[in-house]
Amino acid sequence: MTTPPQGNPFAQGQNPYAQGQPPQGQAPYPQQPGQPGFPQQGAPYAPVPPQPERKWTFKKIKNIVVAVVVAGVVIGGFIASRDDANTAEVGDCMSIGNPNSVTDPDLEVVECGDSKAAYKVADKKDGSGGGCDRTKYAEYTQSGDGDNFTLCLEELASSK
């Protein structure tokens, strides 16, 4: 007579037919690798790290300073040229910044009450063809840069 096997082989969690079972407490399947940067399905999204603050570099500061200086020069040049002879109209008073120069007297428009006012514009002629009566007026002619004109300047009595 044969005796049946003693005891229940399944009673202690052992299955003689299943080999390679994972130990208690582990998942029955190996974990599949996910794509980097993406959370596994069902997992909450990771918080986005804060972006680092942009730092002021020497190059950035230098470029800003250069842009401000260039803008200042352009604006200064515009303001300085507003009072030049080419903006003078009949009735404006003029000062001479460089009276000893025949080619560049440095004429500027000034208030007629200003102590620097030496001449008053009696006539302004466009183009380079017209001249002034030199017995009555001093003459200033500008030509060459596309803005050709002649000013007939009357000497102010206070400047004598």
Buried (B, 14 or more C-beta within 10 A) or exposed (E): EEEEEEEEEEEEEEEEEEEEEEEEEEEEEEEEEEEEEEEEEEEEEEEEEEEEEEEEEEEEEEEEEEEEEEEEEEEEEEEEEEBBBBEBEEEBBBBBEEEEEEEEBEBBBBEEEEEEBBBBBBBBBEEEEBEBEEEEBBBBBBEEEEEBBBBBBBBBEEBE
